[in-house]
Amino acid sequence: METARDVLTELARRHAFGDLEALVGDGTLLGRRTGEVAALCAFGQRVLDLDAEDFGMPEAVGDVPKDLLDRARASRMPQAPKERPRGALASLRPAYALLLEAIAIRWERREMAALVAALHIASEYLPMLAWEPVLGHSGDPALLGRAVTGAGSRFGVPIEPGAERMCDHTRPERSACERALRVANEPPPGWRAYLDRQHSQVASALGDCAARCRTPCSVMSRIPEPVRRDLVDRCKLAADFTDSAIVRLRHAAPVGHGFGVPSPEEVQAAWARACKSLRHHPLGDAALAHADDDPYPLPGLPALISAIAATEIAPDGLLNEVTVRLTRALG
């Protein structure tokens, strides 16, 4: 006969952190171990929900082991201009490793709405991931200016009324770029508003600089030719991914304000169409060459993201580590 502890352990193995926390919350089932388990559950759910602004923060229900908090902080978005460490503004690679793990878990749990939402987040910041080897950071506003301003740059420069339009950035992108160059000197509320509403627009603008601009300015011309050529290829692949069928699922079935949620079969079909399209790009074709042998739920996705990042990015193991510690705590 299945015991209550067996049920709790199975919930932990299924990464059902929220359900598990709700069951143990009053302390009846676990006694003195309630705080330890509840804290791990709250932490695991926060990470699975990709609540990046609060990654690595203490949980109200109990203490989370420091090594887990430190791993989460690598993907945290700093909530103040001078906050240290810089987390996802220093590098997006840990965040993409975590995204890959979360997407795999959402597939395992058959939570397609959350899976599509995670893919949408991944697509928004892919251009920034592509630029990271060139910038030395992932678009940190405190450092960005030195790479995109100066003589001949049109980055964040308003278009004079009646002047010929030389920059392909949209009006929201130009506004976001202009804000990015000064937001590091604003108070924390303004900084957080920028991250919430405009940082992804800056990522898109940088992608356009490399992949779509018809009249490149010094943002691109200052980069040595071999590096520039590689950056253009990776940003074009990122743009193709953003326009692919798997990301369009987010718009076809608007999570949060509609009733349509894709089935696993629809997700697989969209991914197959996306891969077919991405193979037209030489870099995409090379990245997907071994997709048929990839056990990942969306075969080839880790290799595709690695190609755009110019370094290997594999699914993280942070959420699985939370499960391991939960099952140990549950005895």
C-alpha positions as CSV (number, residue, x, y, z in Angstrom):
1,M,0.0,0.0,0.0
2,E,1.3,3.4,-0.9
3,T,2.1,5.6,2.1
4,A,1.8,9.4,2.4
5,R,5.6,9.6,2.2
6,D,5.6,7.6,-1.0
7,V,3.2,10.1,-2.5
8,L,5.3,13.0,-1.4
9,T,8.4,11.4,-2.8
10,E,6.7,10.8,-6.2
11,L,5.7,14.5,-6.3
12,A,9.3,15.5,-5.7
13,R,10.4,13.2,-8.5
14,R,7.9,14.8,-10.9
15,H,9.2,18.3,-9.9
16,A,5.7,19.1,-8.6
17,F,7.2,21.5,-6.1
18,G,4.2,23.7,-5.5
19,D,1.9,20.7,-4.9
20,L,4.4,19.2,-2.5
21,E,4.8,22.4,-0.5
22,A,1.0,22.7,-0.2
23,L,0.7,19.2,1.3
24,V,3.5,19.6,3.9
25,G,2.9,23.2,4.8
26,D,1.0,22.7,8.1
27,G,3.8,20.4,9.5
28,T,1.4,17.4,10.1
29,L,3.2,15.0,7.8
30,L,6.8,15.9,8.3
31,G,7.2,17.5,11.7
32,R,10.6,19.1,12.2
33,R,11.6,18.5,8.6
34,T,8.7,20.7,7.3
35,G,10.8,23.9,7.1
36,E,13.6,22.2,5.1
37,V,11.2,20.6,2.6
38,A,9.0,23.7,2.2
39,A,12.1,25.9,1.5
40,L,13.4,23.5,-1.1
41,C,9.9,23.4,-2.7
42,A,9.5,27.2,-2.8
43,F,12.9,27.5,-4.3
44,G,12.4,24.8,-6.9
45,Q,9.0,26.3,-7.9
46,R,10.5,29.8,-8.3
47,V,13.3,28.4,-10.5
48,L,10.9,26.2,-12.6
49,D,8.6,29.3,-13.1
50,L,11.7,31.2,-14.3
51,D,11.1,34.0,-11.8
52,A,14.5,35.4,-12.6
53,E,14.3,38.7,-10.7
54,D,14.1,36.7,-7.4
55,F,16.5,33.9,-8.2
56,G,18.9,33.3,-5.3
57,M,16.8,35.2,-2.8
58,P,16.0,33.6,0.6
59,E,12.6,31.9,0.9
60,A,10.1,33.1,3.6
61,V,9.2,29.5,4.5
62,G,12.8,28.4,5.4
63,D,16.5,28.4,4.6
64,V,17.7,27.1,1.2
65,P,21.2,25.7,1.0
66,K,23.7,28.4,-0.1
67,D,25.1,26.4,-3.0
68,L,21.7,26.2,-4.6
69,L,21.1,29.9,-4.1
70,D,24.5,30.7,-5.6
71,R,23.7,28.5,-8.7
72,A,20.4,30.3,-9.2
73,R,22.1,33.8,-8.8
74,A,24.1,33.1,-12.0
75,S,20.8,33.5,-13.9
76,R,19.4,36.3,-11.8
77,M,18.6,39.7,-13.3
78,P,20.1,42.4,-11.0
79,Q,17.4,44.5,-9.5
80,A,19.6,47.6,-8.9
81,P,22.1,49.3,-11.2
82,K,25.1,48.6,-9.0
83,E,24.1,45.2,-7.7
84,R,26.8,42.5,-7.6
85,P,27.2,39.9,-8.9
86,R,25.8,40.8,-12.3
87,G,24.1,37.5,-12.9
88,A,22.4,37.2,-16.3
89,L,23.9,40.6,-17.4
90,A,27.4,39.2,-17.1
91,S,26.5,36.0,-19.0
92,L,23.2,34.5,-20.4
93,R,24.8,31.1,-20.7
94,P,23.7,29.8,-17.2
95,A,20.2,31.2,-17.9
96,Y,19.9,29.3,-21.2
97,A,21.2,26.1,-19.5
98,L,18.4,26.5,-17.0
99,L,15.8,27.3,-19.7
100,L,16.8,24.0,-21.4
101,E,16.3,22.1,-18.2
102,A,13.0,23.8,-17.5
103,I,11.7,23.1,-21.0
104,A,12.6,19.4,-20.7
105,I,10.7,19.2,-17.3
106,R,7.7,21.0,-18.8
107,W,7.6,18.4,-21.6
108,E,7.9,15.6,-19.1
109,R,5.0,17.1,-17.1
110,R,3.0,17.7,-20.3
111,E,2.7,21.4,-19.5
112,M,2.7,22.8,-23.0
113,A,1.6,26.3,-22.2
114,A,4.6,26.8,-19.9
115,L,6.9,25.1,-22.4
116,V,5.9,27.4,-25.2
117,A,6.3,30.4,-22.9
118,A,9.8,29.3,-22.0
119,L,10.7,29.0,-25.7
120,H,9.3,32.5,-26.3
121,I,11.6,33.8,-23.5
122,A,14.5,32.0,-25.1
123,S,13.8,33.5,-28.5
124,E,13.7,37.1,-27.1
125,Y,17.2,37.1,-25.8
126,L,18.9,34.9,-28.4
127,P,20.5,37.9,-30.2
128,M,22.0,39.0,-26.9
129,L,23.4,35.5,-26.4
130,A,24.9,35.7,-29.9
131,W,26.5,39.1,-29.1
132,E,28.0,37.9,-25.7
133,P,31.3,36.7,-27.1
134,V,31.8,40.0,-28.9
135,L,30.7,42.3,-26.0
136,G,32.3,40.3,-23.2
137,H,29.0,40.5,-21.4
138,S,25.3,40.0,-22.2
139,G,24.2,43.6,-22.8
140,D,24.9,45.0,-19.4
141,P,23.8,48.7,-19.6
142,A,26.6,49.7,-17.3
143,L,29.1,48.4,-20.0
144,L,27.2,48.5,-23.3
145,G,28.0,52.1,-24.2
146,R,31.7,51.6,-24.9
147,A,30.8,49.0,-27.6
148,V,28.0,50.8,-29.4
149,T,28.6,54.6,-29.1
150,G,31.1,56.9,-30.7
151,A,31.8,58.3,-34.1
152,G,29.6,56.9,-36.8
153,S,27.2,55.1,-34.5
154,R,23.4,55.4,-34.9
155,F,22.7,53.2,-31.8
156,G,20.0,55.0,-29.7
157,V,20.3,58.2,-31.8
158,P,17.0,59.9,-32.5
159,I,16.0,60.4,-36.1
160,E,15.8,64.1,-36.9
161,P,12.4,65.1,-38.4
162,G,12.6,65.1,-42.2
163,A,16.0,63.4,-42.2
164,E,16.7,60.3,-44.3
165,R,16.2,57.2,-42.2
166,M,19.6,55.3,-42.1
167,C,18.9,53.0,-39.2
168,D,16.6,50.0,-39.5
169,H,15.6,50.0,-35.8
170,T,12.0,50.4,-35.0
171,R,10.8,53.3,-32.9
172,P,10.5,51.1,-29.7
173,E,14.0,49.7,-30.4
174,R,15.5,53.1,-30.8
175,S,13.8,54.2,-27.6
176,A,15.0,51.2,-25.7
177,C,18.6,51.6,-27.0
178,E,18.6,55.3,-25.9
179,R,17.4,54.3,-22.5
180,A,20.0,51.5,-22.2
181,L,22.8,54.0,-22.5
182,R,21.7,56.0,-19.4
183,V,19.7,53.6,-17.3
184,A,22.7,52.5,-15.2
185,N,22.6,56.0,-13.6
186,E,18.9,55.8,-12.7
187,P,17.4,54.8,-9.3
188,P,16.4,51.1,-8.9
189,P,12.7,51.6,-9.9
190,G,13.7,53.0,-13.2
191,W,16.3,50.3,-13.7
192,R,13.7,47.6,-13.0
193,A,11.2,49.2,-15.4
194,Y,13.9,49.1,-18.1
195,L,14.6,45.4,-17.5
196,D,10.8,44.6,-17.5
197,R,9.9,46.5,-20.6
198,Q,12.9,47.4,-22.8
199,H,15.9,45.1,-22.3
200,S,14.5,42.5,-24.7
201,Q,14.0,45.3,-27.2
202,V,17.7,46.1,-26.9
203,A,18.4,42.4,-27.6
204,S,16.2,42.6,-30.7
205,A,18.0,45.8,-31.8
206,L,21.4,44.3,-31.5
207,G,20.2,41.3,-33.5
208,D,19.0,43.7,-36.2
209,C,22.3,45.5,-36.3
210,A,24.0,42.2,-37.2
211,A,21.4,40.3,-39.2
212,R,19.1,42.8,-40.9
213,C,20.7,46.3,-41.2
214,R,20.9,47.5,-44.8
215,T,23.2,50.4,-43.9
216,P,25.5,49.3,-41.0
217,C,27.0,52.0,-38.8
218,S,30.1,51.8,-36.6
219,V,28.4,49.4,-34.2
220,M,29.2,46.8,-36.8
221,S,32.1,48.3,-38.8
222,R,34.4,48.6,-35.7
223,I,34.3,44.8,-35.3
224,P,37.1,42.9,-37.1
225,E,35.9,41.2,-40.3
226,P,36.2,37.5,-39.2
227,V,34.4,38.2,-35.9
228,R,31.8,40.3,-37.7
229,R,31.1,37.5,-40.2
230,D,30.6,34.9,-37.5
231,L,28.4,37.3,-35.5
232,V,26.2,38.0,-38.5
233,D,25.8,34.2,-39.1
234,R,24.8,33.5,-35.5
235,C,22.4,36.5,-35.3
236,K,20.7,35.5,-38.6
237,L,20.2,32.0,-37.1
238,A,18.8,33.6,-34.0
239,A,16.4,35.7,-36.1
240,D,15.3,32.6,-38.0
241,F,14.6,30.8,-34.8
242,T,12.5,33.7,-33.5
243,D,10.5,33.6,-36.7
244,S,10.1,29.8,-36.7
245,A,6.9,27.7,-36.2
246,I,7.8,26.7,-32.7
247,V,8.0,30.3,-31.4
248,R,4.9,31.3,-33.5
249,L,2.9,28.8,-31.3
250,R,3.0,31.4,-28.6
251,H,1.2,33.9,-30.8
252,A,-1.2,31.3,-32.3
253,A,-2.3,30.1,-28.9
254,P,-1.9,33.2,-26.6
255,V,-1.2,31.9,-23.2
256,G,-2.8,34.0,-20.5
257,H,-5.5,35.6,-22.5
258,G,-6.9,32.8,-24.7
259,F,-8.2,29.3,-24.4
260,G,-5.9,27.6,-27.0
261,V,-3.0,25.6,-25.5
262,P,-1.0,23.4,-28.0
263,S,-1.0,19.6,-27.5
264,P,2.3,17.7,-27.3
265,E,1.7,16.5,-30.8
266,E,1.2,20.1,-32.1
267,V,4.5,21.1,-30.3
268,Q,6.3,18.2,-32.0
269,A,4.9,19.1,-35.4
270,A,5.8,22.8,-34.9
271,W,9.4,21.8,-33.9
272,A,9.7,19.6,-37.0
273,R,8.6,22.5,-39.2
274,A,11.0,24.8,-37.4
275,C,13.9,22.4,-37.9
276,K,13.1,22.1,-41.6
277,S,13.2,25.8,-42.0
278,L,16.4,26.3,-39.8
279,R,18.3,23.7,-41.9
280,H,18.2,26.2,-44.8
281,H,20.8,28.2,-42.8
282,P,24.2,26.6,-43.0
283,L,24.9,27.1,-39.3
284,G,21.5,25.7,-38.4
285,D,22.0,22.7,-40.7
286,A,25.3,21.9,-39.0
287,A,23.8,22.3,-35.5
288,L,20.9,20.0,-36.3
289,A,23.0,17.4,-38.1
290,H,22.7,14.9,-35.1
291,A,19.2,15.9,-34.0
292,D,17.9,12.4,-34.8
293,D,20.1,10.9,-32.1
294,D,19.4,13.6,-29.5
295,P,17.3,12.3,-26.6
296,Y,16.2,15.9,-25.6
297,P,12.4,16.4,-25.9
298,L,12.9,18.9,-28.8
299,P,15.8,17.1,-30.5
300,G,18.6,19.5,-31.6
301,L,17.5,22.5,-29.5
302,P,20.5,22.4,-27.2
303,A,22.9,22.2,-30.2
304,L,21.0,25.0,-31.9
305,I,21.4,27.3,-28.9
306,S,25.0,26.3,-28.5
307,A,25.6,27.3,-32.2
308,I,24.1,30.7,-31.6
309,A,26.1,31.2,-28.4
310,A,29.4,29.9,-30.0
311,T,29.9,27.6,-27.0
312,E,28.3,24.4,-25.7
313,I,25.2,25.0,-23.6
314,A,23.7,21.8,-22.1
315,P,20.6,21.5,-19.9
316,D,21.3,22.5,-16.3
317,G,20.8,20.1,-13.4
318,L,19.7,22.6,-10.8
319,L,16.1,21.5,-10.7
320,N,17.0,17.8,-10.6
321,E,19.4,18.6,-7.7
322,V,16.4,20.1,-5.9
323,T,14.5,16.9,-6.4
324,V,17.5,14.8,-5.1
325,R,17.6,16.8,-1.9
326,L,13.9,16.7,-1.5
327,T,13.8,12.9,-1.7
328,R,16.7,12.7,0.7
329,A,14.9,15.0,3.2
330,L,11.7,13.0,2.8
331,G,13.6,9.9,3.8
